[in-house]
Amino acid sequence: MSTPVQAPAGQQPADSAGRRAIWLSIAALAMTFMLPLAGLVMALFALMSGIRALPRLKSAHKPTGTAVGGITISSIALALSAMATGMQLYLMDEYSAYQECMKGAGTVSAQGECFTQFRDAAQRKLPPDVLQLLGAMQS
């Protein structure tokens, strides 16, 4: 009997580790705007990939810019997705009521009324400072 041959741990080229980190972080940022919870998970994977790529790049005497960029972008995606997920959880009841209202809204004006009700309910629940910050971000 022979024992299986195992590949060394650092067999993967260092350049691909840095590229993987940056691509995962860009995907995490995109996912954050579509599905914040999925963006949160993807950002964690991207952050781990970037952190793991740094020693590989340093040991291969390669530039670490791609890994550092991946870490930076994934950190931004992580913060944004955490805030968006937190906001969704905080406004879960209001959002559920909005979805129920939209199911019964047969006209554009009825849909507008559903949005107005959602906005008013969210404004009652959120502190005024958050609303001013959101208003400043929209303009």
C-alpha positions, -999 to +999 in steps of 0.1 A: +000+000+000+011+035-007+002+067+010-015+094-010+007+123-021-002+156-006+005+189-023+025+214-002+004+241+015+019+270-005+017+254-039-008+279-052+008+309-069+009+340-048-004+362-076-037+343-078-042+346-041-041+384-044-064+384-074-088+362-057-090+386-027-097+416-049-124+398-070-141+384-039-141+419-023-157+434-055-183+407-055-190+413-018-195+450-025-219+443-053-238+417-032-241+443-005-263+465-027-284+435-039-287+413-008-271+428+023-270+396+043-253+377+014-229+407+010-221+403+047-211+367+043-192+373+010-173+402+027-162+379+055-149+354+029-132+382+010-116+396+041-102+362+051-089+356+016-071+390+016-056+383+050-044+349+039-030+363+007-007+388+024+019+363+038+019+344+005+026+375-015+053+387+010+070+353+010+071+353-028+085+388-028+055+400-048+036+434-045+009+432-018-013+458-034-040+434-046-044+418-012-044+452+006-070+465-019-091+434-013-089+438+024-099+475+021-128+469-002-141+439+018-139+460+050-160+487+034-184+461+021-185+444+055-194+477+072-220+487+046-237+453+046-237+451+084-254+485+086-279+476+059-287+442+075-291+459+109-314+484+093-335+457+077-338+438+109-347+470+128-374+479+103-386+444+098-422+450+109-426+481+088-411+464+058-435+434+062-465+458+064-452+475+032-450+442+014-485+433+025-498+467+013-480+463-021-497+429-026-531+446-025-521+477-044-536+475-079-528+510-091-498+533-092-514+557-067-521+528-043-484+518-045-474+553-038-497+553-007-480+521+004-446+538+002-458+569+020-471+547+048-438+528+050-418+561+050-439+576+078-437+544+099-399+543+094-396+580+103-415+574+135-392+545+145-358+560+134-341+587+154-341+622+137-303+621+134-304+590+112-331+606+090-311+637+085-280+616+076-301+596+050-315+628+036-280+643+032-269+611+014-297+613-011-289+649-021 
